[in-house]
Amino acid sequence: MARGHQKIQSQQKAQEKAAKLKKQQGHGLSDQMKAAQKALVFSCAVCKSQMPDPKTYKQHFENKHPKNDLPAELKDV
């Protein structure tokens, strides 16, 4: 088992290695949330829920709001 100066050096080296690894990983939770929010482009006219693409939006509208008329933007999808 390392003692004294060697122990301190070993701890510093491990700490630097961990910092490099963390920096290399990069994106934290807040970055993921921002990216996810950017991906949600379409917003339902009835319930205001957000969808990433028109196909999903159309499926949502047909399943959740069958009595309402399909919006003009979804008729050609």
Distance bins in CASP14 RR format, pairs under 12 A and 6 or more apart:
PFRMAT RR
TARGET T0000
AUTHOR 0000-0000-0000
RMODE 2
METHOD distances of the structure
MODEL  1
1 7 0 0 0 0 1 0 0 0 0 0 0
1 10 0 0 0 0 0 1 0 0 0 0 0
2 8 0 0 0 0 1 0 0 0 0 0 0
2 9 0 0 0 0 1 0 0 0 0 0 0
2 10 1 0 1 0 0 0 0 0 0 0 0
2 11 0 0 0 0 1 0 0 0 0 0 0
2 13 0 0 0 0 0 1 0 0 0 0 0
2 14 0 0 0 0 0 1 0 0 0 0 0
3 9 0 0 0 0 0 1 0 0 0 0 0
3 10 0 0 0 0 0 1 0 0 0 0 0
4 10 0 0 0 0 1 0 0 0 0 0 0
4 11 0 0 0 0 0 1 0 0 0 0 0
5 11 0 0 0 0 0 1 0 0 0 0 0
5 12 0 0 0 0 0 1 0 0 0 0 0
6 12 0 0 0 0 0 1 0 0 0 0 0
6 13 0 0 0 0 0 1 0 0 0 0 0
7 13 0 0 0 0 0 1 0 0 0 0 0
7 14 0 0 0 0 0 1 0 0 0 0 0
8 14 0 0 0 0 0 1 0 0 0 0 0
8 15 0 0 0 0 0 1 0 0 0 0 0
9 15 0 0 0 0 0 1 0 0 0 0 0
9 16 0 0 0 0 0 1 0 0 0 0 0
10 16 0 0 0 0 0 1 0 0 0 0 0
10 17 0 0 0 0 0 1 0 0 0 0 0
11 17 0 0 0 0 0 1 0 0 0 0 0
11 18 0 0 0 0 0 1 0 0 0 0 0
12 18 0 0 0 0 0 1 0 0 0 0 0
12 19 0 0 0 0 0 1 0 0 0 0 0
13 19 0 0 0 0 0 1 0 0 0 0 0
13 20 0 0 0 0 0 1 0 0 0 0 0
14 20 0 0 0 0 0 1 0 0 0 0 0
14 21 0 0 0 0 0 1 0 0 0 0 0
15 21 0 0 0 0 0 1 0 0 0 0 0
15 22 0 0 0 0 0 1 0 0 0 0 0
16 22 0 0 0 0 0 1 0 0 0 0 0
16 23 0 0 0 0 0 1 0 0 0 0 0
17 23 0 0 0 0 0 1 0 0 0 0 0
17 24 0 0 0 0 0 1 0 0 0 0 0
18 24 0 0 0 0 0 1 0 0 0 0 0
18 25 0 0 0 0 0 1 0 0 0 0 0
19 25 0 0 0 0 0 1 0 0 0 0 0
19 26 0 0 0 0 0 1 0 0 0 0 0
20 26 0 0 0 0 0 1 0 0 0 0 0
22 28 0 0 0 0 1 0 0 0 0 0 0
25 31 0 0 0 0 0 1 0 0 0 0 0
25 32 0 0 0 0 0 1 0 0 0 0 0
26 32 0 0 0 0 0 1 0 0 0 0 0
27 33 0 0 0 0 0 1 0 0 0 0 0
27 34 0 0 0 0 1 0 0 0 0 0 0
27 35 1 0 0 1 0 0 0 0 0 0 0
27 36 0 0 0 0 0 1 0 0 0 0 0
28 34 0 0 0 0 1 0 0 0 0 0 0
28 35 0 0 0 0 0 1 0 0 0 0 0
29 35 0 0 0 0 0 1 0 0 0 0 0
29 36 0 0 0 0 0 1 0 0 0 0 0
30 36 0 0 0 0 0 1 0 0 0 0 0
30 37 0 0 0 0 0 1 0 0 0 0 0
31 37 0 0 0 0 0 1 0 0 0 0 0
31 38 0 0 0 0 0 1 0 0 0 0 0
32 38 0 0 0 0 0 1 0 0 0 0 0
32 39 0 0 0 0 0 1 0 0 0 0 0
33 39 0 0 0 0 0 1 0 0 0 0 0
33 40 0 0 0 0 0 1 0 0 0 0 0
34 40 0 0 0 0 0 1 0 0 0 0 0
35 52 0 0 0 0 0 1 0 0 0 0 0
36 50 0 0 0 0 1 0 0 0 0 0 0
36 52 0 0 0 0 1 0 0 0 0 0 0
37 43 0 0 0 0 0 1 0 0 0 0 0
37 50 0 0 0 0 1 0 0 0 0 0 0
37 52 0 0 0 0 0 1 0 0 0 0 0
38 50 0 0 0 0 0 1 0 0 0 0 0
38 52 0 0 0 0 1 0 0 0 0 0 0
39 50 0 0 0 0 1 0 0 0 0 0 0
39 51 0 0 0 0 1 0 0 0 0 0 0
39 52 1 0 1 0 0 0 0 0 0 0 0
39 53 0 0 0 0 1 0 0 0 0 0 0
39 56 0 0 0 0 0 1 0 0 0 0 0
40 48 0 0 0 0 0 1 0 0 0 0 0
40 49 0 0 0 0 1 0 0 0 0 0 0
40 50 1 1 0 0 0 0 0 0 0 0 0
40 51 1 0 0 1 0 0 0 0 0 0 0
40 52 1 0 1 0 0 0 0 0 0 0 0
40 53 0 0 0 0 1 0 0 0 0 0 0
40 56 0 0 0 0 1 0 0 0 0 0 0
40 57 0 0 0 0 0 1 0 0 0 0 0
40 60 0 0 0 0 0 1 0 0 0 0 0
41 50 1 0 0 1 0 0 0 0 0 0 0
41 51 1 0 0 1 0 0 0 0 0 0 0
41 52 1 0 0 1 0 0 0 0 0 0 0
41 53 1 0 0 1 0 0 0 0 0 0 0
41 54 0 0 0 0 1 0 0 0 0 0 0
41 56 0 0 0 0 0 1 0 0 0 0 0
41 57 0 0 0 0 1 0 0 0 0 0 0
41 73 0 0 0 0 0 1 0 0 0 0 0
42 48 0 0 0 0 0 1 0 0 0 0 0
42 49 0 0 0 0 1 0 0 0 0 0 0
42 50 1 0 0 1 0 0 0 0 0 0 0
42 51 1 0 1 0 0 0 0 0 0 0 0
42 52 1 0 0 1 0 0 0 0 0 0 0
42 53 1 0 0 1 0 0 0 0 0 0 0
42 54 1 0 0 1 0 0 0 0 0 0 0
42 55 0 0 0 0 1 0 0 0 0 0 0
42 56 1 0 0 1 0 0 0 0 0 0 0
42 57 1 0 1 0 0 0 0 0 0 0 0
42 58 0 0 0 0 1 0 0 0 0 0 0
42 59 0 0 0 0 0 1 0 0 0 0 0
42 60 0 0 0 0 1 0 0 0 0 0 0
42 61 0 0 0 0 1 0 0 0 0 0 0
42 71 0 0 0 0 1 0 0 0 0 0 0
42 73 0 0 0 0 1 0 0 0 0 0 0
42 74 0 0 0 0 1 0 0 0 0 0 0
42 77 0 0 0 0 0 1 0 0 0 0 0
43 49 1 0 0 1 0 0 0 0 0 0 0
43 50 1 0 1 0 0 0 0 0 0 0 0
43 51 1 0 0 1 0 0 0 0 0 0 0
43 52 0 0 0 0 0 1 0 0 0 0 0
43 54 0 0 0 0 0 1 0 0 0 0 0
43 56 0 0 0 0 0 1 0 0 0 0 0
43 57 0 0 0 0 1 0 0 0 0 0 0
43 60 0 0 0 0 0 1 0 0 0 0 0
43 61 0 0 0 0 0 1 0 0 0 0 0
43 71 0 0 0 0 0 1 0 0 0 0 0
43 73 0 0 0 0 0 1 0 0 0 0 0
44 50 1 0 0 1 0 0 0 0 0 0 0
44 51 1 0 0 1 0 0 0 0 0 0 0
44 54 0 0 0 0 0 1 0 0 0 0 0
44 56 0 0 0 0 0 1 0 0 0 0 0
44 57 1 0 0 1 0 0 0 0 0 0 0
44 58 0 0 0 0 0 1 0 0 0 0 0
44 59 0 0 0 0 0 1 0 0 0 0 0
44 60 1 0 0 1 0 0 0 0 0 0 0
44 61 1 0 0 1 0 0 0 0 0 0 0
44 62 0 0 0 0 0 1 0 0 0 0 0
44 63 0 0 0 0 0 1 0 0 0 0 0
44 64 1 0 0 1 0 0 0 0 0 0 0
44 65 1 0 0 1 0 0 0 0 0 0 0
44 68 0 0 0 0 0 1 0 0 0 0 0
44 70 0 0 0 0 0 1 0 0 0 0 0
44 71 0 0 0 0 1 0 0 0 0 0 0
44 73 0 0 0 0 0 1 0 0 0 0 0
44 74 0 0 0 0 0 1 0 0 0 0 0
45 51 0 0 0 0 0 1 0 0 0 0 0
45 57 0 0 0 0 1 0 0 0 0 0 0
45 60 0 0 0 0 0 1 0 0 0 0 0
45 61 0 0 0 0 1 0 0 0 0 0 0
45 64 0 0 0 0 0 1 0 0 0 0 0
45 65 0 0 0 0 1 0 0 0 0 0 0
45 68 0 0 0 0 1 0 0 0 0 0 0
45 69 0 0 0 0 0 1 0 0 0 0 0
45 70 0 0 0 0 0 1 0 0 0 0 0
45 71 1 0 1 0 0 0 0 0 0 0 0
45 72 0 0 0 0 0 1 0 0 0 0 0
45 73 0 0 0 0 1 0 0 0 0 0 0
45 74 0 0 0 0 1 0 0 0 0 0 0
46 57 0 0 0 0 0 1 0 0 0 0 0
46 60 0 0 0 0 1 0 0 0 0 0 0
46 61 1 0 0 1 0 0 0 0 0 0 0
46 62 0 0 0 0 0 1 0 0 0 0 0
46 63 0 0 0 0 0 1 0 0 0 0 0
46 64 1 0 0 1 0 0 0 0 0 0 0
46 65 1 0 1 0 0 0 0 0 0 0 0
46 66 0 0 0 0 0 1 0 0 0 0 0
46 67 0 0 0 0 1 0 0 0 0 0 0
46 68 1 0 1 0 0 0 0 0 0 0 0
46 69 0 0 0 0 0 1 0 0 0 0 0
46 70 0 0 0 0 0 1 0 0 0 0 0
46 71 0 0 0 0 1 0 0 0 0 0 0
47 57 0 0 0 0 0 1 0 0 0 0 0
47 60 0 0 0 0 1 0 0 0 0 0 0
47 61 0 0 0 0 1 0 0 0 0 0 0
47 63 0 0 0 0 0 1 0 0 0 0 0
47 64 1 0 0 1 0 0 0 0 0 0 0
47 65 1 0 0 1 0 0 0 0 0 0 0
47 68 0 0 0 0 0 1 0 0 0 0 0
48 60 0 0 0 0 0 1 0 0 0 0 0
48 64 0 0 0 0 0 1 0 0 0 0 0
48 65 0 0 0 0 0 1 0 0 0 0 0
49 56 0 0 0 0 0 1 0 0 0 0 0
49 57 0 0 0 0 1 0 0 0 0 0 0
49 60 1 0 0 1 0 0 0 0 0 0 0
49 61 0 0 0 0 0 1 0 0 0 0 0
49 63 0 0 0 0 0 1 0 0 0 0 0
49 64 0 0 0 0 1 0 0 0 0 0 0
49 65 0 0 0 0 0 1 0 0 0 0 0
50 56 0 0 0 0 1 0 0 0 0 0 0
50 57 0 0 0 0 1 0 0 0 0 0 0
50 60 0 0 0 0 1 0 0 0 0 0 0
51 57 1 0 1 0 0 0 0 0 0 0 0
51 58 0 0 0 0 1 0 0 0 0 0 0
51 59 0 0 0 0 1 0 0 0 0 0 0
51 60 1 0 1 0 0 0 0 0 0 0 0
51 61 0 0 0 0 1 0 0 0 0 0 0
51 63 0 0 0 0 0 1 0 0 0 0 0
51 64 0 0 0 0 0 1 0 0 0 0 0
51 73 0 0 0 0 0 1 0 0 0 0 0
51 74 0 0 0 0 0 1 0 0 0 0 0
51 77 0 0 0 0 0 1 0 0 0 0 0
52 59 0 0 0 0 0 1 0 0 0 0 0
52 60 0 0 0 0 0 1 0 0 0 0 0
53 59 0 0 0 0 0 1 0 0 0 0 0
53 60 0 0 0 0 0 1 0 0 0 0 0
53 74 0 0 0 0 0 1 0 0 0 0 0
53 77 0 0 0 0 1 0 0 0 0 0 0
54 60 0 0 0 0 0 1 0 0 0 0 0
54 61 0 0 0 0 0 1 0 0 0 0 0
54 70 0 0 0 0 0 1 0 0 0 0 0
54 71 0 0 0 0 0 1 0 0 0 0 0
54 72 0 0 0 0 0 1 0 0 0 0 0
54 73 1 0 0 1 0 0 0 0 0 0 0
54 74 1 0 0 1 0 0 0 0 0 0 0
54 75 0 0 0 0 0 1 0 0 0 0 0
54 76 0 0 0 0 1 0 0 0 0 0 0
54 77 1 0 1 0 0 0 0 0 0 0 0
55 61 0 0 0 0 0 1 0 0 0 0 0
55 62 0 0 0 0 0 1 0 0 0 0 0
55 74 0 0 0 0 1 0 0 0 0 0 0
55 76 0 0 0 0 0 1 0 0 0 0 0
55 77 1 0 0 1 0 0 0 0 0 0 0
56 62 0 0 0 0 0 1 0 0 0 0 0
56 63 0 0 0 0 0 1 0 0 0 0 0
56 64 0 0 0 0 0 1 0 0 0 0 0
56 74 0 0 0 0 0 1 0 0 0 0 0
56 77 0 0 0 0 1 0 0 0 0 0 0
57 63 0 0 0 0 0 1 0 0 0 0 0
57 64 0 0 0 0 0 1 0 0 0 0 0
57 65 0 0 0 0 0 1 0 0 0 0 0
57 70 0 0 0 0 0 1 0 0 0 0 0
57 71 0 0 0 0 1 0 0 0 0 0 0
57 73 0 0 0 0 1 0 0 0 0 0 0
57 74 1 0 0 1 0 0 0 0 0 0 0
57 77 1 0 0 1 0 0 0 0 0 0 0
58 64 0 0 0 0 0 1 0 0 0 0 0
58 65 0 0 0 0 0 1 0 0 0 0 0
58 70 1 0 0 1 0 0 0 0 0 0 0
58 71 0 0 0 0 1 0 0 0 0 0 0
58 73 0 0 0 0 1 0 0 0 0 0 0
58 74 1 0 1 0 0 0 0 0 0 0 0
58 75 0 0 0 0 1 0 0 0 0 0 0
58 76 0 0 0 0 1 0 0 0 0 0 0
58 77 1 0 1 0 0 0 0 0 0 0 0
59 65 0 0 0 0 0 1 0 0 0 0 0
59 66 0 0 0 0 0 1 0 0 0 0 0
59 70 0 0 0 0 0 1 0 0 0 0 0
59 74 0 0 0 0 1 0 0 0 0 0 0
59 77 0 0 0 0 1 0 0 0 0 0 0
60 66 0 0 0 0 0 1 0 0 0 0 0
60 68 0 0 0 0 0 1 0 0 0 0 0
60 70 0 0 0 0 0 1 0 0 0 0 0
60 71 0 0 0 0 0 1 0 0 0 0 0
60 74 0 0 0 0 1 0 0 0 0 0 0
60 77 0 0 0 0 0 1 0 0 0 0 0
61 67 0 0 0 0 0 1 0 0 0 0 0
61 68 1 0 0 1 0 0 0 0 0 0 0
61 69 0 0 0 0 1 0 0 0 0 0 0
61 70 1 0 0 1 0 0 0 0 0 0 0
61 71 1 0 0 1 0 0 0 0 0 0 0
61 72 0 0 0 0 0 1 0 0 0 0 0
61 73 0 0 0 0 0 1 0 0 0 0 0
61 74 1 0 0 1 0 0 0 0 0 0 0
61 75 0 0 0 0 0 1 0 0 0 0 0
61 77 0 0 0 0 0 1 0 0 0 0 0
62 68 0 0 0 0 1 0 0 0 0 0 0
62 69 0 0 0 0 0 1 0 0 0 0 0
62 70 1 0 0 1 0 0 0 0 0 0 0
62 71 0 0 0 0 0 1 0 0 0 0 0
62 74 0 0 0 0 1 0 0 0 0 0 0
62 75 0 0 0 0 0 1 0 0 0 0 0
62 77 0 0 0 0 0 1 0 0 0 0 0
65 71 0 0 0 0 1 0 0 0 0 0 0
65 74 0 0 0 0 0 1 0 0 0 0 0
68 74 0 0 0 0 0 1 0 0 0 0 0
69 75 0 0 0 0 1 0 0 0 0 0 0
70 76 0 0 0 0 0 1 0 0 0 0 0
70 77 0 0 0 0 1 0 0 0 0 0 0
71 77 0 0 0 0 0 1 0 0 0 0 0
END
